[in-house]
Amino acid sequence: MITLNINGSVVKGLEGSSILDVARSSGISIPTLCHSGALEPSGACRLCIVEVNDGKRNRMVASCLYPIREGIDVYTESERVRNARHWILQMLVDEHPGSEKIREIAGAYGVQESAFRSDDCDDTCIRCGLCVIACKDVAGIRSISFANRGVKKEVTTAHQLPSPECVGCGVCLYVCPTESMERLFAKTRQLAATVEGRQP
């Protein structure tokens, strides 16, 4: 067991555990979007950011990726953390104003849409990759993947056509932190049903 301090309280956790896991098991809340207990953490959304003092310096880290260490001090709601989290949420709510989940978390931090709000309310995907990983590692299929780069990066199927490989397990829907997989899932199931000669 490793002993550390979170927000001034002494907590213990198993070696190899992340700050996020230990915090949650100790009843300390840290917001996340891209974290799923069934998959390896990726730190894509950065919303679980915390401040860590290891005795040498203070730094900001993604708590889902940072392993606990003996004697470190962790702050989950310091002024520095709240400021960083505010701007992460501001970017997310402006880029994905149609996502109820993002708006819910943003509202808890007093974040509202700004003048830079996107007009595309249908784009609720935060490109965290959970659906892609789950399709490959949990379902054992590769019916979806990332395509393009930069601002055009998206989760899609091969050639942007419904995937006949989709077995309709719904694991992508289960792990998706927003509402973005519903449309793509319906599209892939439609072709799969057509290939099988039945109605979707």
Helices and strands as residue ranges (DSSP letters): E 2-6, E 9-13, H 19-25, E 49-53, E 58-62, E 73-75, H 79-95, H 100-108, H 130-137, E 145-147, G 150-152, E 154-156, G 158-160, H 171-175, H 181-195
